[in-house]
Amino acid sequence: MSKYRVGILGATGTVGQRFCQLLENHPQFEITALAASDRSVGKAFSEACPWKLKTPMPASVSEMEVAPITPSLDCDIIFSSLPSGVARETEETFARAGYPVISNSSCYRMEEDVPLLIPEINPEHLALIDVQRRKRGFDRGFIITNPNCAVMSFAPPLAALDRKFGVKEAIITTFQAVSGAGYPGVASLDILDNVLPYIPGEEPKAETEAQKIIGKFSDGSIEKADFTVSAHCFRVNVVDGHTASVRVNLNETSTLEDVIDAMRSFPSAGLHSSPENFIEVREEPSRPQPRLDRNNGNGMSITVGRLFPDNIFDYSFVALSHNTIRGAAGAAILNAELLVEKGIV
Ligand code: NAP
C-alpha cells in the first residue's frame, strides 16, 4: 500500500520532533515536507533542528531541506505544530488550498465548526468537516484539532464517568511538565527548585475543552456537555508528562467498583497507534508518576490512580498523560489514522 505523504509545520520544535520520531516507520504515513520559520528555511533539518529526543533523528528527515510555511508543500496531509499566533492564518491558508490540516494549536479548537477530536471519545464529531467546508468555502481542505496537552490527561476519565453516571462539576489542578512550553521554554532559573502557579492562557482551556470533547454532535453542531470545571494550572520541574488532580461530582450515585470499571472498560479506537488500554487504572497508592507512567501504552495511554470516594466531592483521582505524545504529536497522528479509516483522506 502506498503511504500518505505528510508535511509538518513547526517541524523543528518540541512537538515537530515528536512527529518525526513517531512517524519513522509508520505504516500509513511518510514525511515528505518539513517547514518552520525563516530562521530555519533553506537549512538541512539536522542543521536547523535542536534535536532533544533520546532516539536519534531519523535518517529519512535529517537531510531534508526545511521549507517555508507556504501552501506549496509536496504532501497529502498537514500536521501543524506552530505557535497559535502563527497557526491561525497559516492553517486556514493551507485548508483553503486543499490540504487536510491536523492542528496542535489552540486557535481553532473551540470554533463551533472545528472538530476537537479524541478518536476513542468523539469520532462522530468528524461530521463537522462538512459544516466547516460549507461555512468557510473550503473545497477539499479542512482543519481538525487535538486537545490541549493537560486536558488530554483528564478529559478521558471524565468522558468515561460522564457516559455512565453524568459529570456534574469538577475541580482540577494540573502539574504540567516543562516540555509543554516548547523549546527553550521556561527559563531554568524560574523552574528549578520551584513551582509556577500560572501558565498564561492555560486555565480557560482546562475549564472549557473537555465539555466540547464530551459533547454530542446533533443537527450540524456540538451540544457541549453540561458540567462546570474550575482549574488551576501549575508548571512543575518535570521534563515530560502532565499530571492532573481531579475532584468530581456525578449526577448519579455509583460504587467505587463501577467507577473503576467505567474507566478500565472504555474501548480502544483500534487504530494503529491506539494503546491496548486507553485508560489504565492503577491501584497502588503512589501512582501515577510522570517518570514511571508517562510511557504507558507507548505514551498513548492515560494513567489514572488514587481513585477514591472524596470527603466533599463524590470521587477524587489523579490522571497523567504524556504531553508531547498523547497530548500532541501522538494525538494528531491518531486523528490522521481515524481520517484514513473513515475514508475522509
Ligand atoms: P516550540 O518548541 O517553540 O516550536 C515551535 C515551532 O514553530 C518551531 O518549529 C518553530 O520554527 C516554528 N515557528 C515559530 N514561529 C514561527 C513562524 N513565525 N513561522 C513559521 N514557523 C514558526 O513549540 P512546541 O512546544 O513544539 O509547540 C508547538 C505548538 O503545539 C504550539 O501551538 C503549542 O501550544 C502546541 N502544543 C504543544 C505541546 C507541548 O507539549 N509542547 C502540547 C500540545 C500542543 P523555528 O525552529 O524555525 O523557530
Boltz pocket constraint, residues with backbone or C-beta under 6 A from the ligand:
constraints:
  - pocket:
      binder: B
      contacts: [[A, 9], [A, 10], [A, 11], [A, 12], [A, 13], [A, 14], [A, 15], [A, 16], [A, 35], [A, 36], [A, 37], [A, 38], [A, 39], [A, 40], [A, 41], [A, 48], [A, 69], [A, 80], [A, 81], [A, 82], [A, 83], [A, 84], [A, 86], [A, 104], [A, 105], [A, 106], [A, 147], [A, 148], [A, 149], [A, 179], [A, 180], [A, 181], [A, 182], [A, 183], [A, 184], [A, 323], [A, 324], [A, 327], [A, 328]]
      max_distance: 6.0
